[in-house]
């Protein structure tokens, strides 16, 4: 008789307990940035001290302690630590619940699938598979977002859109997560121009910003070919037998949400939709006056464009025609513009989860008003959405407790120091491989790419000089080590949030994703070998 698999909450709480036990045996320590003089030039270097050996000025800043009863306060502290992502999830859930009341997404998916089925009349496209083309194009788009500007938290919002699409196409919630989250993190690992990982790591390693882009572009392509092929192999299996999906039972939630027949939706346009249309044009016009030009930054490149005035003019035209057809298509236009402004906000104005959540909340309110919902109806729909997604918010807070316990126990830097000491006198291939393993392990403890780069690169970069490995290869080891395990580590707030939104139990996700992670980790090592055996541009 098979034992019942523990609840996701139980699994994460178990990890918190293990982290607390580690604080009993691992001595606390801390990395401190110090200035050293080499050949008459000053350089910054990260130096590790055990807590009892810390220099005098830092003794007063240390407050680490063995974790015992703190495992019970981890949920509270995890909520505080991850509050921005938790609030983001709740606002997104509430906003999309309002939008779901309009049936606009149902109508949009139906129209999209009808168009896709028409493409199957083309003999060539039918042979390839229209569904395969759709999945590949969507995955490449999100992979590019991950590689260029480090899309991560933003994937939470898109999961809510693409899971219903995957279900309508006859697939499962895992397919929907793959199209967004997996794709973005394949790109995150490829990191062509990601300023939050490659940008910071190369800066700390004293390398020209985004140098070595030629080989990283090649690596990104290889990673995507292998990763997307893995996903297509899986969706072919689900297409053949939907019950073969490990999420078939749980996905009944999504199938019920898609069970209403969009073809029976009555098409109409209330007067209130026209008022919303006019108000949005007014708002966009004001923004266009104050921000006539926008500088979009992609990696080290940037360009200035009049995107807001142009987008306003297009919205005025498209909004008129969609409202003449039906309010459902106008709401879809609102969704499209929300996504557009999300991209512009992130690339042009440095938006993060607060601005993005605000944007989606505005979309939800506008969608509700457009179908003549009263203020009370919109508020109640928002609360229904918050209730529906609350479990995802709780698991994010619980997962955040893992990091809190490790930080309060003062053992994160000690673990990193212990791993770095394993680097010895190996050959170049073995040395870069060990660096890669260390970065991969550290990513489980420190899921933030920026934080990990700030801690590890000042240590790894000078060490690579001593053993004869290029600093660019060290950056690549960091890049791959930072990217792949994001898709499985329970300390990643974004992963836990995505799984919570998708209603995929963590143990089922691990069962599905671990073969892909193993393949990606091995592929990462193979891609590192040329960085120490070949004369590559920028290395």
Rosetta blueprint (number, residue, H / E / L):
1 X L
2 X L
3 X L
4 X L
5 X L
6 X L
7 X L
8 X H
9 X H
10 X H
11 X H
12 X H
13 X H
14 X H
15 X H
16 X H
17 X H
18 X H
19 X H
20 X H
21 X H
22 X H
23 X H
24 X H
25 X H
26 X L
27 X L
28 X L
29 X E
30 X E
31 X E
32 X E
33 X E
34 X E
35 X E
36 X E
37 X E
38 X E
39 X L
40 X L
41 X E
42 X E
43 X E
44 X E
45 X E
46 X E
47 X E
48 X E
49 X E
50 X E
51 X H
52 X H
53 X H
54 X L
55 X L
56 X H
57 X H
58 X H
59 X H
60 X L
61 X L
62 X L
63 X L
64 X L
65 X L
66 X L
67 X L
68 X L
69 X L
70 X H
71 X H
72 X H
73 X H
74 X H
75 X H
76 X H
77 X H
78 X H
79 X H
80 X H
81 X H
82 X L
83 X H
84 X H
85 X H
86 X H
87 X H
88 X H
89 X H
90 X H
91 X H
92 X H
93 X H
94 X H
95 X H
96 X H
97 X H
98 X H
99 X H
100 X H
101 X H
102 X L
103 X L
104 X H
105 X H
106 X H
107 X H
108 X H
109 X H
110 X H
111 X H
112 X H
113 X H
114 X H
115 X H
116 X H
117 X H
118 X H
119 X H
120 X L
121 X L
122 X L
123 X H
124 X H
125 X H
126 X H
127 X H
128 X H
129 X L
130 X H
131 X H
132 X H
133 X H
134 X H
135 X H
136 X H
137 X H
138 X H
139 X H
140 X H
141 X H
142 X H
143 X H
144 X H
145 X H
146 X H
147 X H
148 X H
149 X H
150 X L
151 X L
152 X L
153 X L
154 X L
155 X H
156 X H
157 X H
158 X H
159 X H
160 X H
161 X H
162 X H
163 X H
164 X H
165 X H
166 X H
167 X H
168 X H
169 X L
170 X L
171 X L
172 X L
173 X H
174 X H
175 X H
176 X H
177 X H
178 X H
179 X H
180 X H
181 X H
182 X H
183 X H
184 X H
185 X H
186 X H
187 X H
188 X H
189 X H
190 X H
191 X L
192 X L
193 X L
194 X L
195 X H
196 X H
197 X H
198 X H
199 X H
200 X H
201 X H
202 X H
203 X H
204 X H
205 X L
206 X L
207 X L
208 X L
209 X L
210 X L
211 X L
212 X L
213 X H
214 X H
215 X H
216 X H
217 X H
218 X H
219 X H
220 X H
221 X H
222 X H
223 X H
224 X H
225 X H
226 X H
227 X H
228 X H
229 X H
230 X H
231 X H
232 X H
233 X H
234 X H
235 X H
236 X H
237 X H
238 X H
239 X H
240 X H
241 X L
242 X H
243 X H
244 X H
245 X L
246 X L
247 X L
248 X L
249 X L
250 X L
251 X L
252 X H
253 X H
254 X H
255 X H
256 X H
257 X H
258 X L
259 X L
260 X L
261 X L
262 X H
263 X H
264 X H
265 X L
266 X L
267 X L
268 X L
269 X L
270 X L
271 X H
272 X H
273 X H
274 X H
275 X H
276 X H
277 X H
278 X H
279 X H
280 X H
281 X H
282 X H
283 X H
284 X H
285 X H
286 X H
287 X H
288 X H
289 X H
290 X H
291 X L
292 X L
293 X L
294 X E
295 X E
296 X E
297 X E
298 X E
299 X L
300 X L
301 X E
302 X E
303 X E
304 X E
305 X E
306 X L
307 X H
308 X H
309 X H
310 X H
311 X H
312 X H
313 X H
314 X H
315 X H
316 X H
317 X H
318 X H
319 X H
320 X H
321 X H
322 X H
323 X H
324 X H
325 X H
326 X L
327 X H
328 X H
329 X H
330 X H
331 X H
332 X H
333 X H
334 X H
335 X H
336 X H
337 X H
338 X H
339 X H
340 X H
341 X H
342 X H
343 X H
344 X H
345 X H
346 X H
347 X H
348 X H
349 X H
350 X L
351 X L
352 X L
353 X H
354 X H
355 X H
356 X H
357 X H
358 X H
359 X H
360 X H
361 X H
362 X H
363 X H
364 X H
365 X H
366 X H
367 X H
368 X H
369 X H
370 X H
371 X L
372 X L
373 X L
374 X L
375 X H
376 X H
377 X H
378 X H
379 X H
380 X H
381 X H
382 X H
383 X H
384 X H
385 X H
386 X H
387 X H
388 X H
389 X H
390 X H
391 X H
392 X H
393 X H
394 X H
395 X H
396 X H
397 X H
398 X H
399 X H
400 X H
401 X H
402 X H
403 X H
404 X H
405 X H
406 X H
407 X H
408 X H
409 X L
410 X L
411 X L
412 X H
413 X H
414 X H
415 X H
416 X H
417 X H
418 X H
419 X H
420 X H
421 X L
422 X L
423 X L
424 X L
425 X L
426 X L
427 X L
428 X H
429 X H
430 X H
431 X H
432 X H
433 X H
434 X H
435 X H
436 X H
437 X H
438 X H
439 X H
440 X H
441 X H
442 X H
443 X H
444 X H
445 X H
446 X L
447 X L
448 X L
449 X H
450 X H
451 X H
452 X H
453 X H
454 X H
455 X H
456 X H
457 X H
458 X H
459 X H
460 X H
461 X H
462 X H
463 X H
464 X H
465 X H
466 X H
467 X H
468 X L
469 X L
470 X L
471 X H
472 X H
473 X H
474 X H
475 X H
476 X H
477 X H
478 X H
479 X H
480 X H
481 X H
482 X H
483 X H
484 X H
485 X H
486 X H
487 X H
488 X L
489 X L
490 X L
491 X L
492 X L
493 X H
494 X H
495 X H
496 X H
497 X H
498 X H
499 X H
500 X H
501 X H
502 X H
503 X L
504 X L
505 X L
506 X H
507 X H
508 X H
509 X H
510 X H
511 X H
512 X H
513 X H
514 X H
515 X H
516 X H
517 X H
518 X H
519 X H
520 X H
521 X H
522 X H
523 X H
524 X H
525 X H
526 X H
527 X H
528 X H
529 X H
530 X H
531 X H
532 X H
533 X H
534 X L
535 X L
536 X L
537 X L
538 X L
539 X L
